Amino acid sequence: MPRDLDPEKSAPVALTESPGKVPSSPDPSKPKDKDSSPQPQKEFIIIPHDQQYSDPTNLHPYTRPLTISDLDSVVALENASFEDPSERATREKFIYRLNKCNELCLGIFCTVVPDSGITAETIPTGHPVETSRPNGAICVLIGHVVAAKTNDLSATDKSMDFPKDWDSEHPSKSDLGHQEAGRTIVLHSVAVLPQFQGRGLGRVLLQAYIQQMNGAGIADRLVLIAHDHKVGWYERFGFQNRGRSKAQFGGGEWYDMVYELKSLEPRATYG
Ligand SMILES: CC(C)(COP(=O)(O)OP(=O)(O)OC[C@H]1O[C@@H](n2cnc3c(N)ncnc32)[C@H](O)[C@@H]1OP(=O)(O)O)[C@@H](O)C(=O)NCCC(=O)NCCS
């Protein structure tokens, strides 16, 4: 259950414990008495509200699959997160992916109440959390993984494209975009809003995604393309660098990253 970020609910001051003063060397000749043993003397300092450290865990982030109703937030997040416009997926690509394979797309959200002081490009496109709540809380997207499946073993320009007639009455067979029978999931976009980066949210999001796909048995591997400065970040999660990618998307200069998914345990088989 998402928790609110309503500052009115948080205490106006915080109490923090200072290191206690403990007598340096108790007399070893005296028998140890539970009741008379020296206790650390605690001191408390009141920190004014405006000087309190804002712990990122106060965001209480939660993940859930994205749906087409998240489209505007996904587009806003993509545009804010990728500095280079040529590396951003277009709105049309997101419409395609969120319609064709939204079960492969995961968002990380937090709950925000009006005037909480939190700013994010995705607040205007957030949705009310619960209609019964009087505080106007909305569910705000702060990071996403948007993916599709391919028959290839790595991310290619074709997998990053999409057939333009996909939503026509009789779409032509195409090797562009999502391939339902593919055993490789291509992560097209992994992003966290800039002001929320460096707080571990990308880690939480990617780990949640990997965990979900490891158990699902719907694919054999996760792949993506990354610039050299991001290769180390993905290696932290178990992705392997397979060398320079042939993909020319956004100007090229990518590396192929691959994560081999664990096979489905027999007892977890379903369907
Ligand atoms: C990539 C991205 C999603 C990471 O999200 P994030 O929330 O900032 O990531 P986290 O806070 O979980 O991870 C940061 C940690 O990774 C470390 N890190 C960052 N870059 C790293 C690298 N190249 N190699 C190893 N570690 C790296 C940081 O030092 C930090 O470590 P710490 O947790 O020990 O402090 C985010 O930076 C982003 O959205 N960037 C713009 C879009 C983008 O480039 N996406 C990737 C496309 S390939």
The ligand as an SDF file (V2000), in Angstrom:
LIG
                    3D

 48 50  0  0  0  0  0  0  0  0999 V2000
   20.9470    4.9600  -15.6250 C   0  0  0  0  0  0  0  0  0  0  0  0
   19.9550    5.4510  -14.5980 C   0  0  0  0  0  0  0  0  0  0  0  0
   18.6090    4.8050  -14.8870 C   0  0  0  0  0  0  0  0  0  0  0  0
   20.4230    5.0380  -13.2000 C   0  0  0  0  0  0  0  0  0  0  0  0
   19.4290    5.4030  -12.2500 O   0  0  0  0  0  0  0  0  0  0  0  0
   19.8360    5.9140  -10.8060 P   0  0  0  0  0  0  0  0  0  0  0  0
   18.5960    5.9680  -10.0000 O   0  0  0  0  0  0  0  0  0  0  0  0
   20.6190    7.1660  -10.9030 O   0  0  0  0  0  0  0  0  0  0  0  0
   20.7810    4.7270  -10.3290 O   0  0  0  0  0  0  0  0  0  0  0  0
   21.1730    4.3040   -8.8570 P   0  0  0  0  0  0  0  0  0  0  0  0
   21.0570    5.4690   -7.9530 O   0  0  0  0  0  0  0  0  0  0  0  0
   20.4450    3.0870   -8.4890 O   0  0  0  0  0  0  0  0  0  0  0  0
   22.6730    3.8770   -9.0690 O   0  0  0  0  0  0  0  0  0  0  0  0
   23.6630    4.7690   -8.8430 C   0  0  0  0  0  0  0  0  0  0  0  0
   24.8280    3.9440   -8.3880 C   0  0  0  0  0  0  0  0  0  0  0  0
   25.4750    3.4190   -9.5210 O   0  0  0  0  0  0  0  0  0  0  0  0
   26.8000    3.8890   -9.5100 C   0  0  0  0  0  0  0  0  0  0  0  0
   27.1720    4.0910  -10.8740 N   0  0  0  0  0  0  0  0  0  0  0  0
   26.7870    5.0830  -11.6970 C   0  0  0  0  0  0  0  0  0  0  0  0
   27.3640    4.9160  -12.9020 N   0  0  0  0  0  0  0  0  0  0  0  0
   28.1110    3.8070  -12.8150 C   0  0  0  0  0  0  0  0  0  0  0  0
   28.9650    3.1220  -13.7010 C   0  0  0  0  0  0  0  0  0  0  0  0
   29.1600    3.5440  -14.9470 N   0  0  0  0  0  0  0  0  0  0  0  0
   29.5850    2.0040  -13.2810 N   0  0  0  0  0  0  0  0  0  0  0  0
   29.4060    1.5360  -12.0310 C   0  0  0  0  0  0  0  0  0  0  0  0
   28.6200    2.1540  -11.1440 N   0  0  0  0  0  0  0  0  0  0  0  0
   27.9810    3.2680  -11.5390 C   0  0  0  0  0  0  0  0  0  0  0  0
   26.7960    5.1360   -8.7070 C   0  0  0  0  0  0  0  0  0  0  0  0
   28.0660    5.3950   -8.1720 O   0  0  0  0  0  0  0  0  0  0  0  0
   25.8180    4.7620   -7.6370 C   0  0  0  0  0  0  0  0  0  0  0  0
   26.4570    3.9080   -6.7180 O   0  0  0  0  0  0  0  0  0  0  0  0
   25.9960    3.7790   -5.2020 P   0  0  0  0  0  0  0  0  0  0  0  0
   24.6090    3.1940   -5.2500 O   0  0  0  0  0  0  0  0  0  0  0  0
   26.9830    2.8350   -4.5850 O   0  0  0  0  0  0  0  0  0  0  0  0
   26.0350    5.1440   -4.6560 O   0  0  0  0  0  0  0  0  0  0  0  0
   19.8450    6.9890  -14.5860 C   0  0  0  0  0  0  0  0  0  0  0  0
   21.1270    7.5210  -14.4060 O   0  0  0  0  0  0  0  0  0  0  0  0
   19.2270    7.5780  -15.8490 C   0  0  0  0  0  0  0  0  0  0  0  0
   18.0180    7.5970  -15.9790 O   0  0  0  0  0  0  0  0  0  0  0  0
   20.0530    8.1260  -16.7570 N   0  0  0  0  0  0  0  0  0  0  0  0
   19.5510    8.7900  -17.9540 C   0  0  0  0  0  0  0  0  0  0  0  0
   18.9820    7.8130  -18.9250 C   0  0  0  0  0  0  0  0  0  0  0  0
   20.0180    6.7720  -19.3150 C   0  0  0  0  0  0  0  0  0  0  0  0
   21.1350    7.0980  -19.6920 O   0  0  0  0  0  0  0  0  0  0  0  0
   19.6100    5.4790  -19.2500 N   0  0  0  0  0  0  0  0  0  0  0  0
   20.4710    4.3660  -19.5740 C   0  0  0  0  0  0  0  0  0  0  0  0
   20.4300    4.1000  -21.0200 C   0  0  0  0  0  0  0  0  0  0  0  0
   21.5840    2.8210  -21.4500 S   0  0  0  0  0  0  0  0  0  0  0  0
  1  2  1  0
  2  3  1  0
  2  4  1  0
  2 36  1  0
  4  5  1  0
  5  6  1  0
  6  7  2  0
  6  8  1  0
  6  9  1  0
  9 10  1  0
 10 11  2  0
 10 12  1  0
 10 13  1  0
 13 14  1  0
 14 15  1  0
 15 16  1  0
 15 30  1  0
 16 17  1  0
 17 18  1  0
 17 28  1  0
 18 19  1  0
 18 27  1  0
 19 20  2  0
 20 21  1  0
 21 22  1  0
 21 27  2  0
 22 23  1  0
 22 24  2  0
 24 25  1  0
 25 26  2  0
 26 27  1  0
 28 29  1  0
 28 30  1  0
 30 31  1  0
 31 32  1  0
 32 33  2  0
 32 34  1  0
 32 35  1  0
 36 37  1  0
 36 38  1  0
 38 39  2  0
 38 40  1  0
 40 41  1  0
 41 42  1  0
 42 43  1  0
 43 44  2  0
 43 45  1  0
 45 46  1  0
 46 47  1  0
 47 48  1  0
M  END
$$$$
